[in-house]
């Protein structure tokens, strides 16, 4: 099922990140009491009343006096309208109605998307009473909230859920490996796509951010179809521009969600950057297979692959299972290794182990290293089975799932990998209390 998207738009410092954290039930976005501080991830899945959606904090509209206000607002709001199913338009009760709010409201009044006007930072009854002035924005629904204190957020969620489109099944796609190409801007993703296809399917330009949309192409690999998905470059959060470029990241994350395996393209000259780690984190959380493609290898003078491998593994420990390919997409060097590596990962994602085999590995692991005690109690793993493939999913029936630690979970994963591979793909572990099973 496709998950609907709810976008929060508004000026800087109106409390968008605070609302994201509040509705997500955890601290996802960095929050400071100064404008422009959202720098990191801005996506969270929210569940309310049995319904789930993806909440997106767009970051503050940067209304710069040196630029045309209308142009800046138009670009971002139009992008939000195009991508989101519901829009939360957030304003600041303490500031009252300001010109930028009027500009945004003018566009939203003609939007085909439902808009929920949210007057935030109403931290006291006096501030709450002042929210009435926002009715002049001409939007039907006005909700008064204090995201910081959690006031009014339940009513806001009820309204959002009522406006979401009815769930619809994702469009059926033929059984084939779906391969997404992701990475920072200007690392050579579109050049790699063209090299893989052997034609100029994507426009390639030296200027970063040329590709704005996810583009699907079919590739024949040894008689089998492979769906290639090229995506817009994912920039560090603080450097996104307004409008289409800012919302390219939503398309990129949707492409990751669709994919079985992701080609994470790195720039050999830059080595591993902080943003490369963020993108790898997106892929890992989505439980997708991954191949690390170190592109522009022809520009590196000291081609010490062993040393480079050590650097990548040390910086991207959480995807240490991923194969690494060194390429020059521009020159076509080693590009023919990319799809075979990805297909190998795809096959690993479809590997299924019989229950006796899984239990044998787990029992040997437990015998070699018992789980640590927590408050005098020890985790007992009663039995384990592989429930699904793509991604490989293992269910552990235990005495108390609360006793599992991250370190012991990693230990069990390492033992499974050492015994049976699963190269290039994350493993999903589910710990269930045995008493809850029929």
N, C-alpha and C positions, 0 to 999 in steps of 0.2 A: 504494500500500500504506500502511495506517495504521502509524505508528511507535509502538511501545510506550513507556510512561513508567515510569521508575524514580524513586521519591521517597526522599530521605534525610531522615529525621526524627530528632529527638533534642533534648536540652537545649542551651542555649547553651554555646559554647566546648568542644565535643567534637571539632571538626575537620571539620565538614560541608563548609565552603567549601574547605578544603584538599583533601579527597577529590574534590570536584567538579573542581577545577583539575587534580589528578593524573590522574583518569580521562579528562578531556577532552584532556589533553596540552598544555594552554595555560592561561594565567592568565585565568580568566573572572570569578571572584568576587574581591572585595577581601578580603584576609585580614589580620587583626591579632590579636595575642595578648591579646585582651580580649573579653569577651562582648558580643554585640549589634552587631558591626561590619559585618555583611553589609548593604549598603545598595543595591547595584546589581543588575545582571542575575544571575539564578540558574538559567539554563537553558543546557544545552550538549548537542550531539549527540555521542554516543560510539559508536565502531565497534570491535568486538573479535571476532576469529574469523569475520569475514564477516557479522556481525550488527550492526545499528545500533539504538540506542534513544535516547530523550531523557532525560537525567538532570536532576533537579530538586532544588535545595537549598532546603528549606523555611524556613530560618532557625530560630534557637533558640526552643524553646518558652519563653515568658516566664512562668515560674512565680512570680507576684507574691504575696508573703505576705499582701497586703491583699485578695486575691481568692481565690475557691474554686479550689484546685489541680485538683480533679477536673473542674470545668467547663471550665477553660482547656485542659487536656489532651484532654478528650473532643472538644471542637470541632475542634481541629486534627487529631488522629489520625483521627477519623471522616472528615474531608475527604480526608486522604491515602489512606485505605482506599478511598474512593469513586472517586478519580481515578487512582490509580497501578495499574500491572499487577504491580509488585514493589516491596516496601518494604525499604529498608536502615534498620535501627534502630541508630543509632550511640550508643555509650557511651564514656566516658573511663576508660581503665585506671588513670590516676593518681588519679582520684577514688574508684574502687571503686563499688559499688552504692549509689545514693542513693535516697531515697523517690520522686523524680520518675521514675526509671527503673522502679521497681516499678509505678507507676501506668500508665505507657505499656505495659509488658509485659503487664499484666493485660488491657488492651484488645486488644492484638495477638494474644494467645493464641487468641482466638475469631474472628480475622479470616479472611475467605475468601481474602484475598490472601497469597501467600507472603512470608514475612518472613526477612530475613537479618540476624542479630544480629552487629554488627561492633564489637569492642572496639578502639578506636583509641588512638593515642599510645603504642603499645608500642614505644618507641624503643630499648629495650635488652632483653637476655635476662631480666634481673631483673623488669622491668615485664611482659614477655610471660608469665612464669610466674605472675604475679598475676591474669591474666585468667580463671583457672578459676572464680573466685567468681561470674562472670556466668552460669554455668549455672543458678544458683538462680532466674533469671528465667523458666525453664521454656520456653525457645524451643529448637527442635531444632538449628538451625545456628548455630555460633559461629565467626566468623573474626577472627583477631587481626591487626591492621594497624598500620602507621605510615604514614599518608597523606603525611606530610611527607617521609619518606625513601623512600617507594614500596615498603615491605616488605608482603608479603601481598596487594597489590592485584591481581596477576595471578590468584591463586586466587579472590579475591573476584569478579572479572569472569567467570571461568569458571562460578562458581556462578550469578551473575545470568543469564547467557546460557541456562543450563540450565533456568531457571525461567520465562523469558519465554514468553508464549503464541505459538503458531504464527502466522506472518504471514498476515493475511487481507486480501483486496482491500477498499479503501474502498467503501462503499455507492455504487452507481452513482447519479448525479444527472443529471437532464435537462439538455440543453444550453441553458444560459441564463446570463446574467451573474449572478455571485454577488457580492454587495456587503456587506461587513462595516462596521459603524459602531463605531468605537473612539475612545477618548480618556480623559482623566482623569475621576474622578468629578465629577458635578454640572456638566458642561459643556453638558448638554442633549441627550445622545444619544437617550434614550427619547422626549423631546419631538420631536426631529427625526424619529424613526421614525413617531410618531403623525401628524405633519404630512405626511409623505410618503404614508402610507396613508390619511389622511383619516378616521381613527378612533382610538379609545383602545385600541390593541392592547397597549401596554406601560403598566404602572403608573408614574405620574410623581409624584415627591415632591421637595420642596425639600431634603430631607436627602440628603447625598451617599451613594452606594453602595446605592441602593434596588434596582437590578437586579443579581442575583447570577448568573443563568444566561444563556447565549447563547440567543436566541429567533429562530426563523426565521419569516419572513412572506413571502407572495408579493405582488408589485406588478405591475400591468399598465402597461407603458410602450409606448405606440404599438402595441398589439397583441402585444407580446412580454412574456413573463414575466421578472421580475427577482426573484431571491431576496435578501431583506434579512435580514441577521444582526445583531441588536442584542447588545451584550456588556456585561459588568460593567465598571465604570470601573477603569482601571489606576492604582493609587496608587503613589506613590513607595515604594520597597522598605521603608524604615524605618518607614512609617506603616501598613503592612498590619496588620489585626487578626488574630485567630486564626480558625480554622475556615473556614467557607464563603467569607468575604470574601477571605481569603488565597489560596484556591485558585481564585477567580474569574479570576485572571490566566491560569491554565492554560487555562481555557475561552476567554478572549479570544484567546490566542495560537493556539489550535486554530481559532478562527473566522477569524483572519487567514490561517492556512494553507489553509483551505478556499476563501477568497475569490479572485476575480480582481482586484477593485478594492476598495480600502479608503477609506472616508470617515473621515479623521482630523479629529475635531471639536476646535476650539480655542475657548477663552473669550476673546472680544474684550477684556474688561476686564483680563484677566491678560496679554494678549499671548502671547508664546511662552515657556513655562517649561522648566526642565530636564527635567521629566518628559515634556513634549510631545516633546522631542528624543529621549528614550529610546524612546518609542512609535514615532516616525517611523523610528528605527533598526531596531526590530523589523520594521516593514513593508518597509524597504529590504532587509534581510538575507533576508527571505522572497521577494524579487523580485516584489512585488505592485504593481499600479497604485495610485495614490493621488490623491485630491482633498482639498485642505485646505479645510475648512468652518469659517469664522470665525463662530461663533454668538454670539448676544446682542448683535448689532451695534446694536440699538435703544438699548442702554444706554450707548453711546459718544457723548460730547458732540462731540468734534472728529473728524468723520468724514472724515479725510484719507486716502483709500484709497491714493493714491500713496505716501505716507509709510509707511502700514501695510504695503504690499507690500514696500517696501524693508527694513523691519524683519524681516518673515517670511523673505524671501530671504536676508538676512544671517545669521539664526539657524538656518535649515534649508537650508543650501547643498547638502547631499547629496540633497535632493529638490527641487532648483530647477526640475525638469521638471514639477512638479505644478501644475495649475490651482488657483486660489483663488476661493472663492465666499463672499460675505458675506451672512449670513442672520440672521433672527430667527425661530427655529422656533416660539417661543411665539406670535408674531403672524402667522406664516405668510409673512413677507416674504422674497422671493427663493428660497423653498424649491423652487419649480418649476424652478430652474436646476440643482439638485443632480444629479438622475438623468441629465439630458442630458449634463452634463459627465462624469459617471462612464461613461456609455455611449460617449462619445467616446474616453475612455481605453481602454475595453474594445476598441473597434475598432482603436486604435493597437497594442494588444497582439497583435492577430491580423494585423497587417500583415506581409507577406512580400516581401522584395526579391529579385529575380533575382541570381544569382551575379555576372554581369558588372557589374551596377549597384553591388553591394557592393564589388567589386574596384576599380572606377573611383574611388569615394570614397576608399578606403584608399590607393590608389596616389598620388592627388593629395595626400592628407595627408602621406604619407611624402616625396614630392618637395618639399613646402613646408617640412617640418621633419623632418630625419632623426632616428632614435632615437639617444639619447646612447650613447657607448661605455661598456662596463663591463669593467674590467680589460683594456683593449685590444681587446675584442671588441664587435661591433656587431650588434644585432638585425636580422634580415632577415625580412620578411614575404613569404612566397612566394605565397600566395593566401588568400582569405577567402571564406566562404560563410555564409549564414544557414541554420542547421540546424533551428530550431524556432520556433514562435510561442507566445505566452501562457505564459511571457514570451518576447520576441524574443531568440533565442540565436544568437550569431555565433561561428564557429570560425575561428581564425587558425592557419594552418599556418606555422610559423616554423623558423628554424635552431636556436634554443635558447630554450625558453620561460622559462628562468631569467633571461634578459636583459631581460624586460619590466619596466618600472617603473610604479608607480602613477600617476605624473604623465603618462607617455606613454599609458597606458591611458585616462586621463581625456581626453587630447587627442584620441585616436581616437574616443571616444564623442561628444565635442562636435562633431566633424566629421560623424559619422553623423547626429546630431540636427539639425544645421544644414541638412543636405542633405535629410533625409527625415522629420523630425518626431519620431515616437515620444513625443508629449507625454504626460506623466503616468505613464509606465511605466519602471522600471529596464530596462537592457539587460544581458543576461548574456554575458560574453566568456569564451571558452575558448581558451587558447593551447596548441597541440600541436606537438611536434617532428615535422617532416615525415618523418624517417627511421623513425618508429614506425608510419607508416601503410602499409597493404598496397599 
